């Protein structure tokens, strides 16, 4: 109304004033017209340029070209959701030029997008302005009655008292005393601070005493307000934290108010008026609350998701939620498809955001497939989209992980929904081309086949994968054994057990070789490091570069500047690791642990930062996703010092079931003698490695325990050996026999056990330890001759 008045006053300017500024206005119009034409061409060529559209609208608004301005705003609203301020600006402009029906339609669109207190207040004020200048008809009265009831649904929080008085003012203008009376009564049932003022005004309107019942009802409302007053004070002073609003909402959820859902909705609306609180978590919580509690009105949730997308345009999660809300609101397939095309051309935050949007649309197309349909056009439409889905991500994110997830999803739909096992397996084969050494991808395939009842295919996959997997191989083999126990025959179980035993022995031998090679390489590495360090020192002195001296860190204590990373993809190298962790600080060194035989990564590394704070910051990457694998990032721990145990009293156990416990081992070896300790070796994730140590009180118990090698535990033949192989061999070569020690002889090697030559077999007898004869200190030729004749 103020804008209308301003324009009228402007039109009443004196002609002299107008004439004096004709030339100046003409120049401005010519400049503005040229700018408007350029902006119009710009937005027509690229309607997704939101900033360009806003600039075009601002120029038209300044020019006063309201017909083209209306068209431009409709275009902007088609491609982008409008903010509440943009709706209000549009309505204020239309009030001066448009017909009532046009303004009414615009208000309905604005309220659908923003059912806020401010928007309802503006809407009611517009009706008050109309009713002050025209006589309402019966149809108009009915319309206003419905409008007021809807507006008051938004006025259920203590701070929104103004909307009640505005509603009563409008009801009085249409001379509906019954409606005014009902508004008063409804307001007295809401926890508001001005209950006494409302009672006085109601008595004045009614002209009589309200009665004890209504006054008691008002007193109850005031008591309810006092319960909420601390929350009101907390939210009134909060400008950057959502916590006070969250506490308020949790309080209301516990109440048994009839209008609880509307009250909570109003709290969300009030909180979102604070710009700093328009976060992703807040919008998600609000949208999900409305979807759960207003499921009969899906358009309400759709309006919230549209506003959320307008507030945070970069979030794929919000756009995906909007697509699903459009489907719930029974929007046409064409509308949803057009919206998806529009979103896919926007600048979202990350690969994952685009993935969420594409996934939501893929789900929508999948739901369009009729049941028990394999050849319908809907199936081909979905498959064509999946091909496009993958091609887009391969083009824009060639190093990303989305392709793997897309193909897993595709395979699941082909197998479970469409029943096309060939297409399902085609997708899984593509995945395994790059991930055949990773157990999890084999497990995903096996579980899918198992859920479909394809047990022979599961068995074939176990056989195929067992020699290939490099991470958690023992766990994967144990899954095979468990699978055969569940669904296989005894022959299947035996075959699996024998193959797993062979693979376990091969793995054990490989690890022994790696340990020996690693021990041999350690002195060379230390020497190389010292040489490199000395060369750097010389270079530093020559160049006279002043640099902070790095103090060598004591490896016997935890290094606060180093983190330990587990679960790395085998394709990741040191440079990629440094790039990922470099976002949290300066990376001084990356030590990627590799297999010395193949030079392949073992999937874990140490990352050293320049400061402790940077290392602590990198712990945020824990449980993050890297190329389809969840990595674990932990603070570096000092090397564990082994206790000084007597190896003559300790045995080493291998090929143990992965679910073995210390109590079970105690039961097995208790017959060999008194046990002083049992140590089951585990991975960092807490799972057993399949090896353990058993300490006895007496050395005589060790041979008895070794005799138990080959005993079956949970279907696996365990291996029991002396914990110090060197001492074991020395004891054999020292000439000790069963008679001299009193211990039973060891059992012969099984056919499956590796045969090793005793140490010193190829050494000349005269040089072997213990075979050189001892001579007296002063030995003559005659003494030597006598000794030789005596020996003969």
Secondary structure, 3 states (H helix, E strand, C coil): CHHHHHHHHHHCCCHHHHHHCHHHHHHHHHHHHHHHHHHHHHHHHCCCCHHHHHHHHHHHHHHCCHHHHHHHHHHHHHHCCCCHHHHHHHHHHHCCCCCHHHHHHHHHHHHHHCCCHHHHHHHHHHHHHHHCCCCCCHHHHHHHHHHHHHHHHCCCCCCCCHHHHHHHHHHHHCCCHHHHHHHHHHHHCCCCCCHHHHHHHHHHHHCCCCCHHHHHHHHHHHHHHHHHHHHHHHHHCCCCCCHHHHHHHHHHHHCCCCCHHHHHHHHHHHHHCCHHHCCHHHHHHHHHHHHHHCCCCHHHHHHHHHHHHHHCCCCHHHHHHHHHHHHHCCCCHHHHHHHHHHHHCCCCCCHHHHHHHHHHHHHHHHHCCCCCCCCCHHHHHHHHHHHHHHHHHHHHCCCCCHHHHHHHHHHHHHHHHHCCHHHHHHHHHHHHHHHCCCHHHHHHHHHHHHHCCCHHHHHHHHHHHHCCCCCCHHHHHHHHHHHHHHHCCHHHHHHHHHHHHHHHHHHHHHHHHHHHHHHHHHHHHHHHHHHHHHHHHHHHHHHCCCCCCCCCCCCCCCCCCEEEEECCCCCCCHHHHHHHHHHHCCEEEEEEEECCCCCCEEEEEEEEECCHHHHHHHHHHCCCEECCEECEEEECCCCCCCCCCCHHHEEEEECCCCCCCHHHHHHHHHHHCCEEEEEEEECCCCCEEEEEEEEECCCHHHHHHHCCCCCEECCEECEEEECCHHHHHHHHHCCCCHHHHCCCCCCCCCCCCCCCCCCCCCCCHHHCCCCCCCCCCCCCHHHHHHHHHHHC
